Amino acid sequence: MNASVNAADLSEMTFPLTPRSMPHVLLSLIRNPLDALPPEVFIEPMVFTQLGGKLRIYLTDPELIYQTLVRNSDSLGKGEDVRRVLGPALGNGILTSDGAHWKWQRQSVAGAFRHEKLLELQPAMIAAASRRRDLWLTYKNSSIDLCQEMMRTTFDIIVDTMMSGGDGIDVDKVECNITNYLKPTGWKFAFGLLGLPDWMPHPGKEKARSAVAFLRTTLGAVIAERRRSGKERSDLVSMLLDAADPETGRMMTDEEVIDNLMTFITAGHETTALGLAWTFHLLARHPDCQARLFEEIATVTEGGPLTAEHLGKLTYARQVFSEAMRLYPPAPIVSRAVTSEFTIGAHTIPAGTIIYVPIYAVHHHADLWEDPQVFDPDRFEPEVARNRHRYAFMPFGAGPRVCIGNGFAMIEAVAILAVLLQKFRVAGSNEPSPKPVMKVTLRPMHPLSINLIER
């Protein structure tokens, strides 16, 4: 059965469907797609639902996730949900494409994320973090908006390392337009579930459209200037401009280069920034963990400035960032469309099924984590982590389409944490943490404010 299953076929199958209220799901998608998850995903390994005439399966068991995303990856595509939400901005780039077109694009940029290349980028990461630290020193023990501060820091890093400075990109305007684009994505999810056409109006649509136009025009100018100057640089832009399909020999068009630059700028800096914002928020509420991190940084650096040689030795910093991403995974849900039938467990999954891996639920699942709501970086001590199923923790996804920038993100996060915490202690209020809201990425419902205290 390779044809897509329809609603009539579904009624004859023996999937144990969990009842869902369409009005509740639609309202949740608009407000916060996390609330649209069936509650059962936090306690069951596999949940089946039927909405919009399609079978929808939620996987939270690590072995089932492995069987699906890794062993049966050839039977999966990104699906229309992803293209509907991200396609207007990211086009047919590495995050939204499938098949051969995805494969050659990924191969084209792989060199930018090899381990030896990442080692070369460490000084630039430390330098950008140092500029943020110096700016914080002018704030004089004030309160800051963590998301805004981390977005600007990681944006500086990705522009410096991947675009050789970015040729005068206006960081503030880019940040504002990325937010405007992501803000109404819940409406797109809801309209997609109902099968409504893309041209249907919804709140925030025109702002999002203007944001896409600005972002793509900005990157188009960067590419035009790079082509005009003819200057050879060893960065992601040059890799994309020089990329050739190994089978056809064709080069990327300017639009395809923009697609991929948009992907790395939006996905690449936003996810790490949010992970760091949540990390500082959690450290402000756990002074014991913060003190242990201070001690590690001081021991490794021997009280001197952080250098690239120190980063690999900051194991507790990695644990802290990993635990923050467990509690608040920057990309909280992975979705795939089944393109050809396959079997997992006792179930044959027909083509046309939508598969969800709710990473947020996996990271909070009662069967996988003891006291899953508690912040405990010791969960990621090397020996403890080795004894856990690889797919119980997957902030960067899994399978062939695992985030290509995962190594970059981990090094970047450790560098930023270490540089800033050499000079500052962070403290916050005792009010409840803001609710996480999914706008493709996992943002706080309210600003994450902390107080900076110079050490």
C-alpha positions as CSV (number, residue, x, y, z in Angstrom):
1,M,0.0,0.0,0.0
2,N,2.1,3.0,-1.2
3,A,-0.8,5.2,-2.1
4,S,-1.9,7.7,0.6
5,V,-4.4,6.3,3.0
6,N,-7.8,8.2,3.1
7,A,-10.3,8.7,5.8
8,A,-12.4,5.7,4.7
9,D,-9.4,3.4,4.9
10,L,-8.6,4.7,8.3
11,S,-11.9,3.7,9.7
12,E,-11.1,0.0,8.8
13,M,-7.7,-0.1,10.4
14,T,-7.1,-1.2,14.0
15,F,-5.1,1.8,15.3
16,P,-6.0,2.6,18.9
17,L,-7.1,6.2,18.2
18,T,-7.0,8.7,21.0
19,P,-10.1,11.1,20.7
20,R,-9.3,14.7,19.9
21,S,-11.5,17.8,19.8
22,M,-10.9,19.6,16.6
23,P,-11.9,23.1,18.0
24,H,-9.5,22.6,21.0
25,V,-6.6,21.5,18.7
26,L,-7.2,24.4,16.3
27,L,-7.3,27.0,19.1
28,S,-4.2,25.5,20.7
29,L,-2.3,25.6,17.4
30,I,-3.1,29.3,17.1
31,R,-2.1,30.1,20.6
32,N,0.7,27.6,21.4
33,P,1.1,24.4,19.4
34,L,2.6,22.7,22.5
35,D,-0.8,22.8,24.0
36,A,-2.2,20.9,20.9
37,L,-0.1,17.8,21.9
38,P,-2.3,15.0,23.2
39,P,-1.6,14.8,27.0
40,E,-0.9,11.1,26.6
41,V,2.4,11.8,24.9
42,F,4.0,12.5,28.3
43,I,3.2,9.0,29.6
44,E,2.7,6.7,26.6
45,P,5.3,5.5,24.0
46,M,3.1,5.9,21.0
47,V,-0.2,7.9,20.5
48,F,-2.5,7.6,17.5
49,T,-5.0,10.3,16.5
50,Q,-7.0,11.1,13.4
51,L,-7.5,14.8,12.4
52,G,-8.1,16.4,9.1
53,G,-8.7,13.0,7.5
54,K,-5.2,11.8,8.3
55,L,-3.7,9.4,10.7
56,R,-1.3,11.2,13.0
57,I,1.2,9.3,15.2
58,Y,3.2,10.8,18.1
59,L,6.3,8.8,19.0
60,T,8.0,9.3,22.4
61,D,9.7,5.9,22.8
62,P,13.4,6.3,21.9
63,E,13.6,2.9,20.2
64,L,10.5,3.7,18.1
65,I,12.0,7.0,17.2
66,Y,15.2,5.3,16.1
67,Q,13.3,2.8,14.0
68,T,11.3,5.6,12.3
69,L,13.8,8.5,11.8
70,V,16.9,6.4,11.2
71,R,16.0,2.9,9.9
72,N,13.1,4.1,7.8
73,S,14.3,7.5,6.9
74,D,13.9,6.7,3.2
75,S,10.2,6.4,3.7
76,L,9.8,9.9,5.1
77,G,9.5,13.4,3.7
78,K,9.4,16.8,5.3
79,G,5.7,17.1,4.5
80,E,3.4,20.0,3.6
81,D,3.2,21.3,7.2
82,V,6.9,22.2,7.2
83,R,6.8,23.7,3.7
84,R,3.7,25.7,4.5
85,V,5.2,27.3,7.6
86,L,8.8,27.7,6.5
87,G,8.7,27.6,2.8
88,P,7.9,31.3,2.2
89,A,11.2,32.3,4.0
90,L,13.4,29.3,3.5
91,G,12.3,28.4,0.0
92,N,13.6,24.9,-1.1
93,G,16.8,25.0,1.0
94,I,18.4,22.3,3.2
95,L,15.7,22.4,5.9
96,T,12.6,22.2,3.6
97,S,13.7,20.1,0.6
98,D,13.7,16.3,0.1
99,G,15.4,13.7,-1.9
100,A,18.3,14.4,-4.2
101,H,17.9,18.2,-4.0
102,W,18.3,18.0,-0.2
103,K,21.2,15.6,-0.4
104,W,23.4,17.7,-2.7
105,Q,22.7,20.9,-0.7
106,R,23.7,19.2,2.5
107,Q,26.8,17.8,0.9
108,S,27.7,21.3,-0.3
109,V,27.8,22.9,3.1
110,A,29.1,19.9,5.1
111,G,32.6,21.2,5.0
112,A,31.6,24.3,7.0
113,F,30.7,22.1,9.9
114,R,33.5,19.6,10.0
115,H,35.3,19.3,13.3
116,E,38.6,20.8,12.1
117,K,36.7,23.8,10.7
118,L,34.8,24.3,13.9
119,L,38.1,24.4,15.8
120,E,39.2,27.3,13.5
121,L,36.0,29.2,14.3
122,Q,36.4,29.1,18.1
123,P,38.4,32.3,18.4
124,A,35.7,34.2,16.5
125,M,33.1,32.8,18.9
126,I,35.1,33.9,21.9
127,A,35.6,37.3,20.4
128,A,31.9,37.9,19.8
129,A,31.1,36.7,23.4
130,S,33.8,39.1,24.7
131,R,32.2,42.0,22.9
132,R,28.9,41.2,24.6
133,R,30.7,40.9,28.0
134,D,32.2,44.3,27.5
135,L,28.8,45.8,26.6
136,W,27.3,44.2,29.8
137,L,30.1,45.9,31.8
138,T,28.5,49.2,30.8
139,Y,25.1,48.2,32.1
140,K,26.2,48.5,35.7
141,N,24.4,45.8,37.5
142,S,21.1,46.2,35.6
143,S,18.3,43.9,34.4
144,I,18.5,42.6,30.9
145,D,16.2,40.7,28.4
146,L,18.0,37.4,28.0
147,C,16.4,36.5,24.6
148,Q,17.3,39.8,23.0
149,E,20.9,39.7,24.4
150,M,21.5,36.1,23.3
151,M,19.9,36.6,19.9
152,R,22.3,39.5,19.2
153,T,25.3,37.5,20.5
154,T,24.7,34.4,18.4
155,F,23.8,36.5,15.4
156,D,27.1,38.3,15.6
157,I,28.8,34.9,15.7
158,I,27.0,33.4,12.7
159,V,27.6,36.5,10.6
160,D,31.3,36.6,11.6
161,T,31.9,32.9,11.1
162,M,29.6,32.0,8.2
163,M,29.4,35.3,6.2
164,S,32.8,36.9,6.9
165,G,31.2,39.9,8.6
166,G,28.0,40.1,6.6
167,D,28.8,43.3,4.6
168,G,26.9,45.7,6.8
169,I,23.7,43.7,7.7
170,D,21.5,45.6,10.1
171,V,21.2,43.2,13.0
172,D,18.3,44.9,14.8
173,K,16.2,45.0,11.7
174,V,17.0,41.3,10.9
175,E,16.0,40.3,14.5
176,C,12.8,42.3,14.3
177,N,11.8,40.7,11.0
178,I,12.6,37.2,12.1
179,T,10.2,37.7,15.1
180,N,7.5,39.1,12.8
181,Y,7.8,36.2,10.5
182,L,7.6,33.5,13.2
183,K,4.9,35.2,15.3
184,P,1.8,34.0,13.3
185,T,3.0,30.5,12.5
186,G,0.3,29.0,14.7
187,W,-2.3,30.2,12.2
188,K,-0.4,28.4,9.4
189,F,-0.4,25.2,11.4
190,A,-4.2,25.5,12.0
191,F,-5.0,26.4,8.4
192,G,-2.9,23.5,7.2
193,L,-4.8,21.1,9.5
194,L,-8.1,22.4,7.9
195,G,-6.7,22.1,4.4
196,L,-7.3,25.8,3.7
197,P,-5.4,27.5,0.9
198,D,-2.2,29.6,1.6
199,W,-3.9,32.8,0.3
200,M,-6.4,32.8,3.2
201,P,-5.8,35.9,5.4
202,H,-4.9,35.7,9.1
203,P,-3.5,38.0,11.8
204,G,0.1,38.9,11.2
205,K,0.2,37.6,7.6
206,E,1.1,40.9,6.0
207,K,3.8,41.7,8.6
208,A,5.2,38.2,8.0
209,R,5.2,38.7,4.2
210,S,7.0,42.0,4.6
211,A,9.5,40.4,6.9
212,V,10.3,37.7,4.3
213,A,10.8,40.3,1.6
214,F,13.2,42.3,3.8
215,L,15.2,39.3,4.9
216,R,15.6,37.8,1.4
217,T,16.4,41.2,-0.1
218,T,19.1,41.8,2.6
219,L,20.8,38.5,1.8
220,G,20.4,39.1,-1.9
221,A,22.4,42.2,-1.5
222,V,25.2,40.3,0.4
223,I,25.4,37.8,-2.5
224,A,25.4,40.5,-5.2
225,E,28.3,42.2,-3.4
226,R,30.2,39.0,-3.0
227,R,29.8,38.2,-6.7
228,R,30.7,41.8,-7.7
229,S,33.9,41.9,-5.5
230,G,35.0,38.4,-6.6
231,K,37.0,38.2,-3.4
232,E,37.6,34.6,-2.3
233,R,36.7,33.9,1.3
234,S,36.6,30.6,3.2
235,D,33.1,30.8,4.6
236,L,29.6,29.4,4.0
237,V,28.6,32.0,1.4
238,S,31.6,31.0,-0.8
239,M,30.7,27.3,-0.3
240,L,27.2,27.9,-1.5
241,L,28.3,30.0,-4.5
242,D,30.8,27.4,-5.5
243,A,28.5,24.4,-4.9
244,A,27.8,22.1,-7.8
245,D,25.4,19.1,-8.0
246,P,27.6,16.0,-8.4
247,E,25.2,14.4,-10.8
248,T,24.2,17.3,-13.0
249,G,27.0,19.8,-12.4
250,R,24.6,22.7,-12.0
251,M,25.4,25.5,-9.6
252,M,23.0,27.0,-7.1
253,T,21.0,30.0,-8.3
254,D,21.0,33.2,-6.2
255,E,17.6,32.2,-4.9
256,E,18.9,28.8,-3.7
257,V,21.8,30.5,-2.1
258,I,19.4,32.8,-0.3
259,D,17.3,29.8,0.7
260,N,20.2,28.2,2.5
261,L,21.6,31.4,4.1
262,M,18.1,32.2,5.4
263,T,18.1,28.7,6.9
264,F,21.4,29.1,8.7
265,I,20.8,32.6,9.9
266,T,17.3,32.0,11.2
267,A,17.5,28.4,12.4
268,G,21.2,28.6,13.2
269,H,21.3,31.5,15.5
270,E,17.8,31.5,16.9
271,T,17.9,28.0,18.4
272,T,21.2,28.5,20.1
273,A,20.2,31.9,21.4
274,L,17.0,30.5,22.9
275,G,18.9,27.6,24.5
276,L,21.3,30.0,26.1
277,A,18.5,32.3,27.3
278,W,16.8,29.5,29.1
279,T,20.2,28.3,30.4
280,F,20.9,31.7,32.1
281,H,17.3,31.8,33.4
282,L,17.8,28.4,35.0
283,L,21.2,29.3,36.4
284,A,19.7,32.4,38.0
285,R,17.3,30.1,39.9
286,H,20.0,27.5,40.8
287,P,22.9,29.4,42.5
288,D,24.5,26.1,43.5
289,C,24.8,25.0,39.8
290,Q,26.0,28.5,39.0
291,A,28.7,28.4,41.7
292,R,29.9,25.0,40.4
293,L,30.1,26.4,36.9
294,F,32.1,29.4,38.2
295,E,34.5,26.9,39.8
296,E,35.0,24.9,36.6
297,I,35.7,28.0,34.5
298,A,38.2,29.4,37.0
299,T,40.0,26.0,37.3
300,V,40.2,25.5,33.5
301,T,41.3,29.0,32.7
302,E,43.4,29.4,35.8
303,G,41.9,32.9,36.2
304,G,43.1,34.1,32.8
305,P,41.1,34.9,29.6
306,L,39.2,32.1,28.0
307,T,41.0,30.7,24.9
308,A,40.0,28.1,22.3
309,E,42.1,25.5,24.1
310,H,39.9,25.7,27.2
311,L,36.5,25.0,25.5
312,G,36.9,21.2,25.3
313,K,37.6,21.0,29.0
314,L,34.5,22.8,30.2
315,T,32.4,19.6,30.7
316,Y,30.1,20.9,33.3
317,A,29.2,23.9,31.1
318,R,28.2,21.4,28.4
319,Q,26.1,19.5,31.0
320,V,24.3,22.7,32.1
321,F,23.5,23.7,28.5
322,S,22.3,20.2,27.7
323,E,20.0,20.1,30.7
324,A,18.6,23.5,29.7
325,M,17.9,22.1,26.2
326,R,16.2,19.0,27.8
327,L,13.8,21.2,29.7
328,Y,13.4,23.7,26.9
329,P,14.4,22.1,23.6
330,P,14.8,25.0,21.1
331,A,13.1,23.0,18.3
332,P,10.3,21.3,20.3
333,I,8.6,19.1,17.6
334,V,9.8,17.2,14.6
335,S,7.3,16.2,11.9
336,R,7.5,13.9,8.9
337,A,5.2,12.8,6.2
338,V,5.2,9.0,5.4
339,T,5.8,8.6,1.7
340,S,5.9,4.8,1.6
341,E,4.6,2.1,4.0
342,F,6.8,0.7,6.7
343,T,6.5,-1.2,10.0
344,I,7.5,-0.1,13.5
345,G,6.7,-2.3,16.5
346,A,3.5,-4.1,15.8
347,H,2.1,-1.5,13.5
348,T,2.3,-1.1,9.7
349,I,2.3,2.7,9.0
350,P,0.6,3.6,5.7
351,A,1.8,6.3,3.3
352,G,0.0,9.6,4.0
353,T,0.5,9.3,7.7
354,I,1.9,12.3,9.6
355,I,4.6,11.4,12.2
356,Y,5.3,13.7,15.1
357,V,8.3,13.3,17.4
358,P,7.4,15.8,20.2
359,I,10.9,16.4,21.5
360,Y,9.5,18.5,24.3
361,A,7.4,15.5,25.5
362,V,10.3,13.0,25.0
363,H,12.5,15.3,27.2
364,H,9.8,15.4,29.9
365,H,8.5,11.8,29.7
366,A,7.9,10.1,33.0
367,D,9.3,6.7,31.8
368,L,12.6,8.3,30.5
369,W,13.6,10.8,33.2
370,E,13.4,10.8,37.0
371,D,11.7,14.0,38.2
372,P,11.6,15.3,34.6
373,Q,10.6,18.9,35.6
374,V,13.7,19.3,37.8
375,F,16.8,21.1,36.5
376,D,19.7,18.7,37.2
377,P,22.8,19.0,35.0
378,D,24.2,15.8,36.6
379,R,21.9,13.9,34.2
380,F,24.5,14.6,31.6
381,E,27.6,13.4,33.4
382,P,29.4,11.4,30.7
383,E,28.9,8.0,32.4
384,V,25.2,8.7,33.1
385,A,24.6,9.9,29.6
386,R,26.3,6.8,28.1
387,N,23.8,4.5,29.8
388,R,20.8,6.4,28.4
389,H,19.2,5.6,25.0
390,R,20.7,7.9,22.4
391,Y,17.2,9.0,21.3
392,A,15.9,9.9,24.8
393,F,17.7,13.3,24.3
394,M,17.5,14.8,20.9
395,P,17.6,18.6,20.9
396,F,19.1,18.6,17.4
397,G,16.7,16.0,15.9
398,A,17.8,12.5,14.7
399,G,18.6,10.5,11.6
400,P,20.1,11.7,8.3
401,R,18.4,15.1,8.8
402,V,19.9,15.7,12.3
403,C,20.8,19.4,12.6
404,I,24.1,19.9,10.6
405,G,25.1,22.7,13.0
406,N,24.8,20.7,16.3
407,G,28.6,20.7,16.9
408,F,28.8,24.4,16.1
409,A,25.9,25.2,18.5
410,M,27.5,23.3,21.4
411,I,30.9,24.9,21.1
412,E,29.3,28.3,20.6
413,A,27.1,27.9,23.7
414,V,30.0,26.8,25.9
415,A,32.1,29.7,24.7
416,I,29.4,32.3,25.5
417,L,28.6,30.8,28.9
418,A,32.2,30.7,29.9
419,V,33.1,34.3,28.7
420,L,30.1,35.9,30.3
421,L,30.2,34.0,33.6
422,Q,33.8,34.9,34.1
423,K,32.7,38.4,34.9
424,F,29.0,38.1,35.9
425,R,26.7,36.4,38.3
426,V,23.1,36.2,37.2
427,A,20.1,36.5,39.6
428,G,16.4,36.4,38.9
429,S,13.0,36.7,40.6
430,N,11.2,34.0,42.5
431,E,8.1,34.2,40.2
432,P,7.2,31.1,38.2
433,S,9.1,30.6,35.0
434,P,7.3,32.0,31.9
435,K,5.4,29.4,29.9
436,P,7.3,28.1,26.9
437,V,5.5,28.9,23.6
438,M,6.2,27.3,20.3
439,K,6.7,29.7,17.4
440,V,8.5,27.0,15.4
441,T,11.2,27.5,18.0
442,L,10.5,27.5,21.8
443,R,10.3,31.0,23.1
444,P,9.1,32.2,26.5
445,M,5.6,33.7,26.7
446,H,7.0,36.7,28.6
447,P,10.5,38.2,28.5
448,L,13.2,36.3,30.4
449,S,14.7,39.1,32.6
450,I,17.6,38.6,34.9
451,N,19.8,40.9,37.0
452,L,23.5,41.1,36.1
453,I,25.8,41.3,39.1
454,E,29.5,42.0,38.3
455,R,31.8,39.5,40.0
